[in-house]
């Protein structure tokens, strides 16, 4: 398993380099100008100076290699220096946002807690709901619980989050006044009252995303359980006189979790990517909203760094899913 992990990590290096090059080329060749928001009355000479100050006038290869050095060397040194309380960077230039002129990593670090708190909570809640629902529905197929959970899953999966989000705002915020319609990112939890306010403002976006995630994962869980329940070794276990609970927990659940682990693991990078539409609807100042504003301003360093971070997370959690296969099924060996 260790050699497999090392091989996959080494293989990930050229894969990520190719991904970074593709992202850079696509963004660089896309139409748009970082000075689009500059008034047209600004003289051309001043615009050229502004473009040079941003570093946007350098050749494409120079900008790409500079970004690679900043992403893989300078930014990790900055994080390490902050952890140990020393300046390891010197005058080395960091990746700066063309929109705010602030270091991209610092802006992402400011937005990440909001995204993890809302999107992460919604994903964890969705998984906790989906697994028992999918297992129980598969163990009682065509029963009342299976039919109700299937109907709710179809609703949760087919109704877009922007519609369900606006519907919840009209019902629980405008109509009943129970929850705030806009997420307050300046709220700090310092006592029980502010903790309650935080829970109230998280309730609707978490509910919207948790329903969507639970609908998707519960369907995978139910299908995997039904497929495993029909295997010969399950019938053999029942023929030996084992109780249905023992059959499900000891012989079915572990094997049924193998395909579901892939779905859950590959959904984790989406947490860090943020739910763009839901963050826009509820005003959550997270990474999704940051990506949208950066794309509108043609802020290439910010967009490139965010999209590449998502690619890194996808590659990483793909490896995590493969490792979990071996833990769930001892027959799977990679050596």
Secondary structure by P-SEA (a helix, b strand, c coil): caaaaaaaaaaaaaaaaaaaaaaaaaaaaccccccccccccccaaaaaaaaaaacccccaaaaaaaaaaaaccaaaaaaaaaaacccccccccccccccccccaaaaaaaaaaaaaaaaaaaaaaaaaaaaaaaaaaaaccccaaaaaaaaaaaaaaaccaaaaaaaaaacccccccccccccccccccccaaaaaaaaaaaaaaaaaaaaaaaaaaaaaaaaaaaaaaacaaaaaaaaacccaaaaaacccccccaaaaaaaaaaaaaaaaacaaaaaaaaccccaaaaaaaaaaacaaaaaaaaaaaaaaaaaaaaaaaaaaaaaaccccccc
